[in-house]
Structures are given as C-alpha cells and as structure tokens.
Amino acid sequence: MQLGLIGLGRMGFNMRERLRAAGHEVIGYDQHPDVTDVSSLSELVEKLAAPRVVWIMVPVQFTESTIDELSGLLGEGDIVIDGGNSRFSNDKPRADRLGAKGIGYLDVGVSGGVWGRTNGYALMVGGPKQHVEHCMPIFEGLKPEGEFGFAHAGEMPGAGHYAKMVHNGIEYGMMHAFAEGYELLETSEYVDNIPEIIKSWRAGSVVQSWLLDLLDRALDEDPDLARIKGYADDTGEGRWTVEEAIRLAVPMNVIAASLFARFASRQEDSPAMKAVAALRNQFGGHAVKKG
Ligand SMILES: O=C(CO)[C@H](O)[C@H](O)COP(=O)(O)O
C-alpha cells in the first residue's frame, strides 16, 4: 500500500523503514533535507495516488498547522492519520474540520519508541471502521508480529489517543515504582550489587517487563546513574490522565503521585517543605536548616 508520511524524526524515520521492509511504498516528508523524499507537502500530495493516506508523525506543537496545510491539499476520500501524542480532545474538532471537505481522519496512539523498527509498534486507533479497514495493511506492517499490538479503540474521534494517554499514565506509574525500588536498594546497607539484583528479576519474576529490561540496560551503561541528573520532564500525557481521573472521579493514587514526583524533581529547593520546616519550628521549636 502507498503512504505519505510527514515527520521523519526518531519515530517517523523508523516507521518508514519498517513499512518499507514490509513491502509498502512510503513517501516521506521532513524539513530535514538528509532524510526527506520530497521537498514540500504539496509535492508529497502530488506523488500519492487517490485516495491518499497521509500519516502525520510530527512533534505535537506542529500537528495542527500540518493538518491545516494538508486540508488545503487533500480532497474527498483521502484520509489523514495523526500518530503523535496529541491530546484526545483535539481530535473531534480536527475530524469535523477535515470531514467538512470529505477527508477522513484517524487518531492513532503509537507506542514502541526507538525500538519499534525491529520490535513493531503497539497501535491504538480511533475513528470510523471503514477508514480503519482501508488503512489496515499499514497497521499490519507497523504492529508487532503475532496476536497482540493492535486495537481499534473506538469509533469516536480521540479514542486512539485516549487509549495511548492511559497507556502513558500507566508508564509513569510503572517507571516510578521501579525508580523508588531502585532508590531503596541504592540507599540500603543490606545490598551491594544492584545490577545483579535487577538482572535476577528479568526472568521468572512477577515484575519482569520491558521497562525493567531498559533499567538494567541503563545501569549497564552507567552503574550508579552518575551521569544523569535526577530531573524528569513531562510532555502532557500524565497530566491529561490525571485530569481525566479528576473529571470522572476515578481514584488515581499511583499515577498522580508519579506525576507530582516529576514536578518535585525540577525544584532546587521546595517551598512546601520550607513551609513544613517553618511550621515545625513555630509550634515545637524544632530545629531548621538555614539556607
Ligand atoms: O509515548 C511515549 C512512550 O510511550 C513517549 O515517549 C512518552 O509519552 C514520553 O512522555 P513524557 O515526556 O510525558 O514522559
């Protein structure tokens, strides 16, 4: 099947390679001249045979403007796919805007990171069944081999990105559980071989997982994580998951705590803990450390 792919960064570049290896014709567009197959979006659209399928894999801040430009270039029967980590609530307005011109829209949550080229990508798709069926050869080419790795999450625009948001919220919580366990091992006087302990969990254990494998890999590269600062950014998915939990009154202790731990990681000093120290000092005369 033929596909136009916009955005050939860490994700898009590897997706193009995986799809080509699966026998698909992929025409890629990127602003970076070393990786692009065409020099503009209009050239990309010209090279595709109707009905066209165009997959957007750009950083989220550029998704809206890319869709705007595409909507002027595509026509009736074409399909736009957004595979980035867009907020699910942006999908319905996009589907409506494109739908007014007869252009279909699918939102796809894509997980697999830089390993997806060899391992395949887990795909969570939102949008009408007929568009999903039309694009199925592309999804088959991207997903991992075997039974799992693909879901048509729902027909409502945003269903795919919603599923990916929840996936990423879980990712926050799982990573943070490993992180807290790592810190306790690192602080305790009882153990002295953390990499070996982590390796022992990688097979046969209840907590074996890809994230654990990656922690092991990171410790092989940097045994005390001495080269990395304890600072973690976030790009939105954890916040949206917690916002949804609040909207729907769903208890979300672990994911919320892991999100707030990231915020704490960015502070040089904590105003909240200063206030706690000041209050202990006020009511009990407890000592404070001076800044
Ligand atoms: O989609 C992903 C993995 O599944 C992204 O790598 C992940 O969302 C990064 O998010 P954050 O910056 O919020 O940790």
The ligand as a Gaussian input file, in Angstrom:
#p B3LYP/6-31G(d) Opt

LIG

0 1
 O        4.739000       7.978000      24.105000
 C        5.763000       7.747000      24.685000
 C        6.115000       6.386000      25.143000
 O        5.040000       5.512000      25.095000
 C        6.652000       8.907000      24.990000
 O        7.981000       8.551000      24.877000
 C        6.282000       9.373000      26.331000
 O        4.969000       9.824000      26.279000
 C        7.107000      10.461000      26.876000
 O        6.223000      11.214000      27.667000
 P        6.695000      12.084000      28.854000
 O        7.657000      13.077000      28.250000
 O        5.483000      12.751000      29.382000
 O        7.373000      11.170000      29.835000

